[in-house]
Amino acid sequence: MRYHRALFYKKQGIDPVSSECKEEKPLKRPTYVDLFCGAGGLSCGFDKAGFENLLAVEMHPKYARTYRENFPEHPLIVDDIKNIPNEKLSAVIKEREVDVVIGGPPCQGFSKAGNIGRTFLEDERNYLFLEFVRVVKHLKPKMFVMENVAAMEVHRKGKTMEDILEAFRDAGYIVPWHEVLNSACYGVPQVRRRMVMVGYRKDLVVNFSYPEKDSRIRTIKEAIGDLPPLKSGEKSTIPNHEAMNHSVQMLEKMSYVKDGGDRTDIPEQLRPKSGDIRKYIRYDSQKPSVCVTGDMRKIFHYCQNRALTPRELARIQTFPDDFIFYGTSIQIQQQIGNAVPPELAYRIAVQIREALRNV
């Protein structure tokens, strides 16, 4: 028994001490609260890193079902966070100490705030960010992790970031780390740039560093190449591995686009004359995927004439195959596209856990 316990301690980076010299104490699992949890990309990573979930919050019932089915033991509140009073948060957590609050609050007021002179915090569309700060202030975690769009860091020539840092300072937190990370550098076969902000309570001394970058980038073919091939509209026995049913016209257009090609491969008489230039392209099998969003219907498999299935998109996001998504086809794509890649979340969680060791 002692041998297995020592192995466990060694894996956690703890110097094991024999029971003859020191009374053994159970290793405390760090705790977290996941706000705006969506399908659960962040939770997936933090659970894998050994954290214990105390509470998750998601306002969309369809997304919440996916979360509940995959994390049945996590306490989940399905409601707009602004409708959840502090007292209810405390009641669910049951006076447990929260080590870290995580989440990616949707912040939509970038252009408006810049155009009419409002600060980021004055734009009513950013109330969800303020709710994130409100929960952090109330729960007083040792640390927090906030994920958001890369544009946040440079918006209004840095003034928006100043507003955000001021809000956290007023809540009692120091935020020395905010950096745009590309998921492709952290084991995710996808170019996805997001700002990851990490802060800690001002009465503590915390040493945190972002995870190290990989020396090698994973390709989309490595991620999805072993899944069964499908034709347009075809289904498989693998959960969420179902191809959408394309029109004859769409199938003809995509048939001209080569591996890694774009709409210019389509004959001019058939080629779309307008629309997003990021559509009507084919994934490059030798590169990581383009950023997965909530609508990938006009980006084609690198060697099959169809869009990617939800399972393939989930693989690109690094969700495990036993993670099942629920809802309509577009709802599932939105859940996958909005998620933080679990592998990136895991690597961040490992660094957070290390930072919490001596706090």
N, C-alpha and C positions, 0 to 999 in steps of 0.2 A: 504493500500500500504506500509506503514511504517512497519507494522508487518511482511510482507513477506520479505522486504529488511533486517530487523533485523535477521530473520532466516537465510537468505543467508549469511550475514556477520558472524553469529555465526558458520555456517558450515565451513567457510573459516578460522576460528580461529581469527577473528578480533573483537575487542571490539566495538560494535556498539555505536554510539553517536547520540542522537536525533537531528533532523533538527533544533529544537528550539535553541540548544546550538552551533551547528556547521554546516556550509554549507556542504551538502552532495556532495561528488565527486564520479563519476563512478569508480568502481573497475577495475583497469587495468589488463588485462589478460597477463601473461607472454608469451613470444614468443620463438619459436624454429625453427631451421633449421635441417632437417634430411638428412644426407649424406649416400649413399649406402643403401637407404631405403628398397630395396627389396619389399616384399609384404606389409610391413608396421607394423611389430610387435611393434617397438618402437613408431611409430606415434600413433598407437592404444592406447598404454598406456598413452602417453603424452596428447593426446586429452581428454581422460577420466579424467585426472587430471586437466583439465581446461586450458591447454596451447593452444596458437594460432599458427598454422603453417604458416610460411612465405615462405618456400621453401623446396622442396624435390628433391633429385637427385638419379637417377637410370639408369644404362647403358644398362640393358637387356630389350628389348622391351616387352617380354612376362611377365616378372615380373612387369614391369611398367604398363601394362594393368590392372593387379590385383590391383595395388596401385591406379591407376586413377579411377577405377570403385568403389572402396571402400572409396576413399577420393576425391570426385569430386571437392571440393572447394579448395584443396591444390594446389598451383602452383608447377608444376612438370617439371623438365628438364630431358629428356631422352637422355643421352650422357655419354661418358667416362668423368669422372671428370677432367682429365688432359686436355681435350679439351674445358673446360669452363673457360674463363678468368674472372678475378676478376670483370671487368666492367659489365659483364653479370649478375653475382651474385648480384651486387649492383642494377642493373636495375630492376631485378625481385623483390627484397626486397623493393625497392622504398624508400631508406633512413630510413626505420624503424629500431629501435634499436632491436638487437638480444640478448635475455637473455641467451639462451643456444644453443649450437651446439651439436647434438647427432649423433651417427653412429657407425658402426662396420666395419672398413676398412679391407678387406681381406689381411692378411699378410702371405705369403707363404715361405719366405726365411729362416726359422729357421735352418734346418739342414745344408744348404749350408753355411750360415754365420758362423756356428760353425766349419765346417770342413776345410775351406780354410782360415780362419783368418779374413774374412771380418766382419765389424761391421754390425749390423742390418740395419743401414741407408745406407750403401754402397751397399747392395744387391738390384739390380734393380727390383726384384720381389716385393719389399716393397714400390714401388713408391706410391701406393694408401694410405698408412699411411702418407707419406710425403704430399700428396694432402690434407688429412684431416687437418694436421697441417697448411698447406698453407691457407686453407679456414678459420680456426680459427684465424690465424694471421690477415687476411684481414678483417673479419667481427667484430672482437674484441668483442665476446660475453662476458657476465659476467662470465659464466661457460661453461664447456663442459663435456659431458659424452661419453666415448669411451668403447665399448664392444668388447671383443676378446677372443681367446682361452685361456684356463687356463695355457697352457704351456708357454705363453709369460712371465709370472712372474718369472719362474725359468730357462728360456733358457740361455745357456752359463753362468750358475752359477750367474745369476743376471745381467750380463753385458748388455744383450739386454734391460732390463728394464732401466738401466742407460742411454743407448743411447736414449730411448724414452723420458725419463724425461728431458734429455738435450735438445732435439728438442723442447719440449714445453717451457722450460725455455727461449730458444733463441727467441721463439715467444711471450714471455711476460707473461707466465702463471706459476703458482705454482700448483704442483700436489701432495698434501699430502695424497690422498686416492686412493689406488689401491688394490683391494681385490678380491679373487676368491669366487664367490657366487654360491651356489647350489640351483637351482630353486625350488627343492623339499621343501626347507625351507621357501618358500615365496608364498605358495598357488598354486603352479604348480605341477600337479601329474606326475612328471618326474624328474629323476636324471639327471641334466644337469649342469655341472660346467663351468662357464665362468668368465673371469677376467673383472671386471667393474672398470674403471678408471675415477675419477672425479677431475677436476682441476678448478681453478678460476684465473681471471685476477689479476696480481700482485699489481695493485693499489687499490684493494678492500680488505675488511676484510670479510671473509665468514666462516660461521659455518655450516658444513654439517655432517650428520651421515647416515650410511646405514640403510635401514629399519630393524625393529626387526624381528627375526625369529618366525615362527609359532610354537606353542607347539604340533601341530598335523600334520602329513603328509597325504596328500590325496592319494588315491589309483587310479589305472587306472580304476577299476570297477566303482568307484564313478563318474569318469569323462565320461565314455562312455556307461555304463551299460543300460541306458534308450533308446539308439538308436535301431531302428528296426534290428533284426537279418537278416543276408544275407548269401546266399550260394555263392560259387565261381561263378563269372561272373554276379551275380544278381545286379540289380539297384533298387533304391528307389526314392521316390518323394522329398526326402531331398537333397538340393544342396550339391554336392561333396560326397554324401554317396553312392558310387558305389564300388562294390567289384571287384578286378582284377580277370581275368580268369586264374586259375591255371591248369597246366597239370595233367593228371591222375597220373603220377608218383609222382609229388609233393604232391598231395592230399593224396596219400597213405603214404608217408613219414610223413607228418605232423599229420596224424591220430594217430600215435603212441606217439606223444609228449604230455605229460600231462601238466596240469596247472602249470606254473613255471618251466617246464622241459626243456631239451636241446637235442642235437642230440644223446646223449647216450641212449635215450629212443627208438630210431629207431633200429630195428633189424640190426645186423652187416652186413648182406648181402645187405641191402638197404641203410645203413648209408653212407653219404658223407665222403670220406677219407681225404679230404683236404679242404682248404678254411677258411674263417674267422670264428673263434670259436664263434663270436657273432651272427652268422647266424644259422638257423635251431633251434631256441629256441622259446618257447611260453611265452608270457607275464604272469607274476604272478598276478593274480587278486587281491591279498591282499597287493600288493606293488605298489609304483609309477612305471611308465614306465621307461624302459631304455631310454637313450638319443635319441631323434628323430633326424634322419639325412636325407639326401636327397635320401636314398634308404633303405626302410624298407620292401622290398618284401619278405624276407625270415625270418621274425619274425612274429609269428602267434598269432591271437586273442586267448585270454585265454580260450575260450570255443567254438569257432566256427572255422571250418577248412578253414581258409583263412588268408591272410594278412589284416592288418587294412585298412580301407578306408581313403581317404584324410580327410573326415569330422572327423573321429575318431582321426586321427593324429592332426588335427587342434584343437580338443577339448583338447587333451593332452597338446598342446602348449598354451591353454587358449584363442584361438580366439573365438569370439562369433559366434553363428550359422548363423547370418545374414551376416557374412563376407564371401564373395564368392571368390573362387580362379579360375583363368582362365589359359588355356594352356593344353598341353598334360598331361597324367597321371604322367610321370616322371618329367615334368616341375613343376607341382603342388606339388609333393612330395619335390622337391628341394626348392621351395619357402617356404613351411612349415618348412622343416628341417633347413633352413638357418636363420629363423626368431628368434628374441628375443621374448620370451614368453610375450604376452601383459600384463599379470598380474604382472610379475616381473618388466616390464617397467613402469607400473602404480605406483607400490610401490616406485620405484626409483624416478619417476617424482614427487610424493607427497613430498619426502624428498628434492628434488631440489627446488620445489616451496617454501617450508618452509625456506630453506637456502636463497632464494632470497628476502624474506620478508623485511629484514632490510638492504639490499644492495642498 
